[in-house]
Structures are given as structure tokens and as C-alpha cells.
């Protein structure tokens, strides 16, 4: 089975930034325009942010 390819639609929804258990929603779209939501808790949001800033942790 091929992975579902989605693209970020440049929307991020912070439900309640004061509550680390309340996820951040990264809104995406499939190739045919269907909406997809990537839910990130506080730990995952930080990990993804670090990967985007510095993809090589050895540096």
C-alpha cells in the first residue's frame, strides 16, 4: 500500500496553548483536495520543529 501524500495548507490551529495535552492541529490536503489533520502534542510539536530547523542532530 502506498503512503497517503498530503501537503500542508499553511494553517495551524492551536486549541489551547496553555494545556500541553491539547493538541496543535496542522491542516493538510490530499492530492485530490481532501482535508487531513495532523495532531501534535507538545512533545511532538517540539520534535518536529527541531527536525525542521536542524535535520542533522549531529551538527
Beta strands, then each sheet from edge to edge (+ up, - down):
strand 1: 6-14
strand 2: 24-30
strand 3: 35-40
sheet 1: 1+ 2- 3+
end
